[in-house]
Amino acid sequence: MLYLGKINSLRVLRNATCGMFLGDDGDQDVLLPNKYVSEDLDLDHSIDVFLYTDSEDRIVATTLTPKVFLYQFAVLEVKDVTKIGAFLDWGLDKDLLLPLSEQQGQSRKGDKVTVCLCLDEQTGRLFASAKINEYTDRELTVHEGEEVDLLIDRESELGWQVVINDRHTGLIFSDKIFKPLRKGDKVKGFIENIREDGKIDVSLQKRGYSQVEDSQALLLKKLLENNGVLHLTDKSDAKLISQKLEMSKNVFKKCVGALYKQRKIKIESDCIVLSEGKV
């Protein structure tokens, strides 16, 4: 069976003037155009290809890797806007349609939009939807403290909305953010809290003391990169600490205390210094 919007492992069935026809163990086949046929590809060889539909709604194969797969999420740029919707750059020859009915607000050329790649079962066409909440799971598949993959979606007054594991939406509160974030970034995070209403709070740091242990290694790395000296102390401004170290002032103070007890650093009046021979 051929699966649109996904990577398929198919076998070369026959040659054609326009390319090679690929198929699986069934009776379906699909064209791999000449531009994607390598010199060493021959009959009965297997090849991994992505399947989508061309401008005439025919299923076609490509060796290019798209920026998003079926029922996954991505931030894509609007290349053009027409009466039927916006066309998005998803890394393939044919742009991806974001229909008017699937938009959240009006899309303009150059906009970056968070979308889910969807399949219209009736027409067999792939399309994008910006209605994120309609394509996320209602049933929770994560638990508190779990490390997860995050797609940074959009900023609000409270913080940044994210897509979690291509399954859920969540929020990183502003006071939990200690490094610059941009729409479309893909980062690791941790489930901070699951509220009674099912909403998910996310953090970019581990919970508890394990966060401090990880941050100690980062602090030592920064010291090494700065010739063993960092002009930061427990009196330093929290924003300055966040900018230089991507950690909160509270975590910084705990790291300094722990590394001082381990005799890995010295604390001066206006800086911390790496102890000689300590890493």
FIKEDO-997982 format. One record per atom (N, C-alpha, C): x, y, z; residue in three letters. Coordinates in steps of 0.05 Angstrom, whole numbers, plus 5000, padded with zeros to 4 digits. Each point is the difference from the previous one (the first is absolute). Last residue first. Example, Ala and Ser with C-alpha at 12.3 -4.5 7.8 and 13.67 -1.06 7.14 Angstrom:
% residues 2
525749555142SER501650245001SER498550225014SER500648854999ALA498250245000ALA501850245000ALA
//
This chain:
% residues 279
576454225734VAL498150024978VAL497449885009VAL510450395040LYS497449895005LYS498250044975LYS509250345018GLY500149714996GLY497349865003GLY500550945042GLU502249904984GLU499949694999GLU491050575013SER502349935016SER502149874982SER492850754969LEU500549714999LEU502549935016LEU493550865019VAL502549924986VAL500349705002VAL492450905009ILE500749735009ILE502349914982ILE496951055032CYS500149794980CYS500349735013CYS500350865045ASP498650084976ASP499949784978ASP503949885090SER498050215005SER498350074975SER504049015005GLU501250265005GLU497750215004GLU501448875004ILE498150224998ILE501450265008ILE502948984954LYS500550205022LYS498050234996LYS499848894968ILE500150284994ILE500750165025ILE499749055001LYS500550034971LYS500150304992LYS498149505087ARG502550144996ARG500850024970ARG491749685045GLN501749804987GLN502850114994GLN493550575038LYS500449785019LYS501849784989LYS497550704942TYR501850105021TYR500649785021TYR493649834933LEU502749994989LEU502050105020LEU490950055024ALA500849724998ALA502949984989ALA496050865007GLY500449885026GLY501049724999GLY497750434920VAL502450125011VAL500649885028VAL492049754958CYS502349894986CYS502650105012CYS492050375032LYS500349725009LYS502449874987LYS497750864971LYS501050015027LYS500449725012LYS496050074914PHE502850094999PHE501250005028PHE490849834991VAL501649774992VAL503050075000VAL494150715016ASN499849815022ASN501749754994ASN498950664934LYS501950095021LYS500049805023LYS497649614903SER498950205019SER502150085021SER502749714899MET499049875024MET498950225018MET505550084916GLU497549874994GLU499049845024GLU508050604990LEU500149725007LEU497549844993LEU501650964982LYS502649884997LYS500149705004LYS491850535009GLN501250054973GLN502649854996GLN495749975085SER498549864980SER501250034972SER503650505071ILE500749715003ILE498549844979ILE498050905003LEU502749974990LEU500949705003LEU491750265035LYS499950004971LYS502749964988LYS499150085094ALA498949754991ALA500049984969ALA507250595056ASP497250024991ASP499149744988ASP507850005075SER499550084972SER497150004993SER504449725084LYS498950275000LYS499350094971LYS504349175022ASP497349985010ASP498650285002ASP507749914927THR499849925028THR497149985008THR507450124908LEU497349975010LEU500249915029LEU506850094921HIS499450235017HIS497050005007HIS507549204976LEU497350114993LEU499450235019LEU509149334966VAL498850225015VAL497350084989VAL506549344962GLY499849945029GLY498750215017GLY501150034902ASN502750005014ASN499849975030ASN492449924939ASN500750285007ASN502550015017ASN496149174970GLU499950174976GLU500950295005GLU499249385072LEU502249924983LEU500250184975LEU492750125058LEU502550095012LEU502449944983LEU491649674974LYS500250294995LYS502550115013LYS498149105016LYS500650034972LYS500450304993LYS497049775086LEU502849934997LEU500950044971LEU490950105018LEU501550225013LEU503049954997LEU494149334971LEU499950234982LEU501750235011LEU498949235053ALA501749944977ALA500150244981ALA494150065072GLN502850015010GLN501949954976GLN490749894988SER500950284997SER502950045011SER495449165009ASP500650054972ASP501250284996ASP497249785087GLU502349834992GLU500750044971GLU492350425035VAL502550135010VAL502449844991VAL491649654981GLN500450244983GLN502650135009GLN496949285050SER501349914976SER500550234980SER495150105083TYR502950045001TYR501549904975TYR489650254987GLY501549925024GLY503050044997GLY494849894909ARG498950085026ARG502049925022ARG502850274896LYS499049785017LYS498950115026LYS499850644914GLN501949885019GLN498749775015GLN495350564938LEU502449934985LEU502149875017LEU488949975012SER502450145008SER502349914982SER488250025004VAL502549884991VAL502350185010VAL488749745015ASP502150195004ASP502749874995ASP489249784970ILE502749915007ILE501950235002ILE488649725008LYS502050174988LYS502849935011LYS491549605028GLY501549874979GLY502150174987GLY494150195078ASP498550034975ASP501549884976ASP503950005088GLU497549845001GLU498450024974GLU510650144992ARG497950115016ARG497449834999ARG510949824991ILE497649954985ILE497650085018ILE511350264994ASN497549975015ASN497849934981ASN509450024974GLU500150135026GLU497649935017GLU505649554914ILE497350055009ILE500150095029ILE508050174928PHE499149815021PHE497250085009PHE507250124906GLY498850125023GLY499049785020GLY506250274900LYS499249805020LYS498750155024LYS499850384896VAL501649985024VAL499049775018VAL499050614901LYS499549735010LYS501949955023LYS495550934946ASP502249865013ASP499149725009ASP494150674960GLY501249804983GLY502349855012GLY497950975034LYS497949834987LYS501449814981LYS506050345080ARG498850114975ARG497949804990ARG506250305096LEU498549804985LEU498850154975LEU508550145082PRO498250104978PRO498649774986PRO502449885103LYS501650034976LYS498150094978LYS497149795089PHE502650135005PHE501850004976PHE489249825042ILE501650024976ILE502550165005ILE492449845059LYS501449754998LYS501950004975LYS493850715024ASP502049995022ASP501549735000ASP492950164936SER502250194996SER502249975021SER493949154977PHE499650265011PHE502550174998PHE496349204937ILE502350065017ILE499650285011ILE492749224961LEU500950275004LEU502550015017LEU494149284927GLY500750075027GLY501050285001GLY494949134935THR501050285003THR500650055029THR500449024942HIS498550185019HIS501150284997HIS503349284944ARG497549885010ARG498350195016ARG509450034960ASP498049984978ASP497349895009ASP507250225062ASN500149734988ASN498149964977ASN498150885043ILE501549805015ILE499949734986ILE499151134979VAL498949744993VAL501849795012VAL498451075036VAL501649794986VAL498349764992VAL500051145036GLN498549754995GLN501749814984GLN503350815069TRP500049894973TRP498349754999TRP498350845068GLY502449864993GLY499949904972GLY493550595045LEU500949825021LEU502649864995LEU495450594938GLU500650165023GLU501249825023GLU501749604905SER497750135011SER500850175024SER504549444905GLU500350145026GLU497350135008GLU502049074937ARG499550295000ARG500250115028ARG503749094969ASP497850094982ASP499850305000ASP507749175017ILE499150265010ILE498050124981ILE502248965023LEU500150184978LEU498950275010LEU504549085052LEU498350234999LEU500450154973LEU501548985057ASP500850174978ASP498050234997ASP502549475096VAL498450004976VAL501250174978VAL501049485106GLU501350164980GLU498549974974GLU495649905102GLU501049864975GLU501450204982GLU495350205085GLY502949945002GLY501149884975GLY489649895014GLU501750215013GLU502949915003GLU494349574920HIS499750015029HIS502050215012HIS494349684900VAL502450085014VAL499550015030VAL493449844930THR502049794995THR502750075014THR488450275002LEU502850065006LEU501849764995LEU490750294949GLU500949815020GLU503050045005GLU495950504933ARG498650075025ARG501049825023ARG505650294908ASP498649795015ASP498650125024ASP501750564906THR501549905023THR498349805016THR497250534923TYR501649774992TYR501949915022TYR494050765005GLU498349794988GLU501549754993GLU504250815034ASN498649855022ASN498249784988ASN504850614941ILE501749815015ILE498549835019ILE498350544911LYS498249965023LYS501249785018LYS503350294914ALA501150165022ALA498249985025ALA502249334910SER498050135017SER501450155022SER502049524893ALA500950105026ALA497650125015ALA500449164923PHE499750295004PHE501050075028PHE499049154918LEU501350105024LEU499550305002LEU493649244947ARG501950224999ARG501250075027ARG492949354969GLY502749904999GLY502150224999GLY489950025007THR501350084975THR502849884998THR494649785076GLN498249994977GLN501450064974GLN504450065086GLU499549724993GLU498349984975GLU506950765033ASP497249994994ASP499449724989ASP508350335066LEU499149864976LEU497050004998LEU508650645052CYS497649835001CYS499449874973CYS507850585066LEU499649884973LEU497749805002LEU501550915061CYS500049705001CYS499649914971CYS504250995040VAL497949844987VAL500449705006VAL503251125019THR500249735011THR497649844989THR505250874953VAL497549895011VAL500549725012VAL504750994961LYS500749735008LYS497749895017LYS500850804917ASP499249925027ASP501149725006ASP500650434913GLY502350045019GLY499349935028GLY492050264939LYS502549904989LYS502350075020LYS490449905043ARG501350174981ARG502649884991ARG489849725051SER502849954995SER501050194979SER491750045077GLN500850034972GLN502949964996GLN494149505079GLY500750274992GLY501050014971GLY500049135026GLN499350145024GLN500850294995GLN497349144928GLN501850215011GLN498950115026GLN496149334937GLU501849885021GLU501950215012GLU493650174928SER498449895022SER501749895022SER504050334919LEU498850225016LEU498549905024LEU507949374963PRO497450114991PRO499050235018PRO509849644975LEU498650055025LEU497350134993LEU507749384941LEU497650185002LEU499150015029LEU510149814955LEU497849885015LEU497850205005LEU507649914914ASP499450125026ASP497649875013ASP507049544930LYS497350115001LYS499550105028LYS508449654987ASP499650154976ASP497250145000ASP504349805096LEU499549844976LEU499450194976LEU501350285094GLY502549864991GLY499749844975GLY493450575045TRP500549775017TRP502349834989TRP494451014992ASP502549874993ASP500549775019ASP490050434973LEU502249995019LEU502449854988LEU490350584973PHE501849784992PHE502650025016PHE489050335015ALA502850074999ALA501649754992ALA489450204969GLY501649975024GLY502950094997GLY492650094936ILE499349755013ILE501649955026ILE501250784943LYS497250005009LYS499349745015LYS510250265004THR498150014978THR497150005012THR511550135025VAL497350005010VAL498150034976VAL511049655025ASP498150144983ASP497249985013ASP507949695045LYS501350094975LYS498150164982LYS501249745111VAL498150044979VAL501450114975VAL504449355079GLU499850274990GLU497950014977GLU500649325091LEU500750034971LEU499550294991LEU501049275090VAL499650294994VAL501050044972VAL495849065045ALA502350154992ALA499350294996ALA496148915033PHE499850295000PHE502750134992PHE494349004979GLN502050135017GLN499850304995GLN494949334953TYR499150035027TYR502250085019TYR504049734911LEU497249975005LEU499450015030LEU509050484974PHE498849754991PHE497149995010PHE508050814975VAL498049905018VAL498849744988VAL506850494956LYS500450125026LYS498049915021LYS503849394914PRO498350245006PRO500550105028PRO506649474929THR498849975026THR498350255006THR503049484903LEU500350235017LEU498649955027LEU499849424923THR502149935020THR500650245018THR490449704948THR502350184999THR502049905021THR490049724940ALA502149955020ALA502350204998ALA488650004978VAL502750014989VAL502049955022VAL488649984969ILE502049945021ILE502749984987ILE492150644962ARG501149734997ARG502149955022ARG494850844980ASP499049815020ASP500949714996ASP502850814952GLU497749864988GLU498949795018GLU507850515023SER498050204994SER497549894987SER505349315061ASP501050224983ASP497750194993ASP501549355091THR498650024975THR501150254984THR505349305072TYR498150225001TYR498650024973TYR508049385061LEU497850004981LEU498250245005LEU511049665017PHE497750135011PHE497850024979PHE508349245010VAL499050244987VAL497650115016VAL508649194995ASP498250145018ASP499250274987ASP503149014954ILE500750285005ILE497950135018ILE504249004949SER498150135018SER501050285006SER501349304910HIS501250145023HIS497850125017HIS498349554916ASP499849845025ASP501550125023ASP502850414908LEU497749835004LEU500349825025LEU506150875003ASP499349804979ASP497649845008ASP507250905025LEU497449885006LEU499249834976LEU508050565007ASP500349725009ASP497349875006ASP500950934972GLU501249834979GLU500149715008GLU492150635040SER503050005001SER501049804979SER490650605007VAL501149734995VAL503150025000VAL493650745008TYR500649885025TYR501249724997TYR497250554926LYS501750185016LYS500849875026LYS493749574939ASN502849984993ASN501850165018ASN490549705041PRO501050144977PRO503049994996PRO493049305043LEU502350165010LEU501250144976LEU489749535016LEU502350094984LEU502050155017LEU493049165026VAL500250295001VAL502650084985VAL492249115020ASP502750104994ASP499950304999ASP494149035037GLN500350294995GLN502850074992GLN496249135029ASP499850054971ASP500250304993ASP504849485087GLY497450014989GLY500050064970GLY507750005059ASP499249724995ASP497149994988ASP505050894982ASP500449835023ASP499149724993ASP504350834934GLY497749885011GLY500749845025GLY503350774913LEU500649855025LEU497449875010LEU504750444903PHE497649945016PHE500749815023PHE505950784943MET499749725007MET497449975016MET502450764921GLY501149935026GLY499849705005GLY497250474919CYS499850225019CYS501149935027CYS499649374928THR501550234989THR500050235020THR499649025040ALA498250154982ALA501650244990ALA501248965058ASN500950254989ASN497950134983ASN498249295085ARG500650034971ARG501050284994ARG498949645092LEU498549814984LEU500850004970LEU504350255103VAL499950094973VAL498749784983VAL497850165106ARG501849854982ARG499650114971ARG498550465106LEU498949884976LEU502149874983LEU497250505100SER502249844989SER498949844977SER496750985045ASN499349734992ASN502549864990ASN496750925063ILE502249864986ILE499149714994ILE492450785008LYS501949845016LYS502349904983LYS491950474970GLY500950165023GLY502149865017GLY493749364945LEU500550284994LEU501050155025LEU500548944971TYR499250185022TYR500850294993TYR497848964951LEU501550244999LEU498950205021LEU500448864994MET498350245000MET501850255000MET
//
